[in-house]
Amino acid sequence: MSDMENEIINKVANSGLVTIDLEEYYPEGDRIAFDIAPLLWQGLVLKEKDFREFIATHDWQYYQGAWVTLYCSADALVPTWAYMLLVTRLQPFAKGVYMGTLEQLEVHLYNKMLERLPLDQFIGAKVVVKGCSKKQVPISAYVELTRLLMPLVSSLMYGEPCSTVPLFKKKGK
């Protein structure tokens, strides 16, 4: 047998598949959920004087470089201005301040990232969206990415290039 007959050909490398790994776009930085409930009087009401005292004495540098999400775990009415005031103190330190749970924060961060993703590079491409990741990628990010890619790609798959689940193929391709 000649060397040509024994040559191992990497069909995946020669397939022209483009792999997108959403984990690579993971927004770095700590995530901190700021629960306003411990600041409520008797777990029910926000007293403005006590709240402003907390605002004045709290160490806001703790949130340096973090993604912060605001929420209230208590079933209480919290005035809108209280959240706004928190933002004014957090903004100089945090990478971003949002409203909701940590899960909602992840969804928001990925949606913002996907809005900035240069999609032109995927026009007519055969795309595989990598499935397994070490970091928690919200399912909503996969849904949004699929929605964005469908009008552009010739085919869309999920998994690993060596073992994919076909999702979409443009008609006539």
Rosetta blueprint (number, residue, H / E / L):
1 M L
2 S L
3 D H
4 M H
5 E H
6 N H
7 E L
8 I L
9 I L
10 N L
11 K L
12 V L
13 A L
14 N L
15 S L
16 G L
17 L E
18 V E
19 T E
20 I E
21 D L
22 L H
23 E H
24 E H
25 Y H
26 Y L
27 P L
28 E L
29 G L
30 D L
31 R E
32 I E
33 A E
34 F E
35 D E
36 I L
37 A H
38 P H
39 L H
40 L L
41 W E
42 Q L
43 G L
44 L L
45 V E
46 L L
47 K L
48 E H
49 K H
50 D H
51 F H
52 R H
53 E H
54 F H
55 I H
56 A H
57 T H
58 H L
59 D L
60 W H
61 Q H
62 Y H
63 Y H
64 Q L
65 G L
66 A L
67 W E
68 V E
69 T E
70 L E
71 Y E
72 C L
73 S L
74 A L
75 D L
76 A L
77 L L
78 V L
79 P L
80 T H
81 W H
82 A H
83 Y H
84 M H
85 L H
86 L H
87 V H
88 T H
89 R H
90 L H
91 Q L
92 P L
93 F L
94 A L
95 K L
96 G E
97 V E
98 Y E
99 M E
100 G L
101 T L
102 L H
103 E H
104 Q H
105 L H
106 E H
107 V H
108 H H
109 L H
110 Y H
111 N H
112 K H
113 M H
114 L H
115 E H
116 R H
117 L L
118 P L
119 L H
120 D H
121 Q H
122 F H
123 I L
124 G L
125 A L
126 K E
127 V E
128 V E
129 V E
130 K E
131 G L
132 C L
133 S L
134 K L
135 K L
136 Q L
137 V L
138 P L
139 I H
140 S H
141 A H
142 Y H
143 V H
144 E H
145 L H
146 T H
147 R H
148 L H
149 L H
150 M L
151 P L
152 L L
153 V L
154 S L
155 S E
156 L E
157 M E
158 Y E
159 G E
160 E E
161 P L
162 C L
163 S E
164 T E
165 V E
166 P E
167 L E
168 F E
169 K E
170 K L
171 K L
172 G L
173 K L
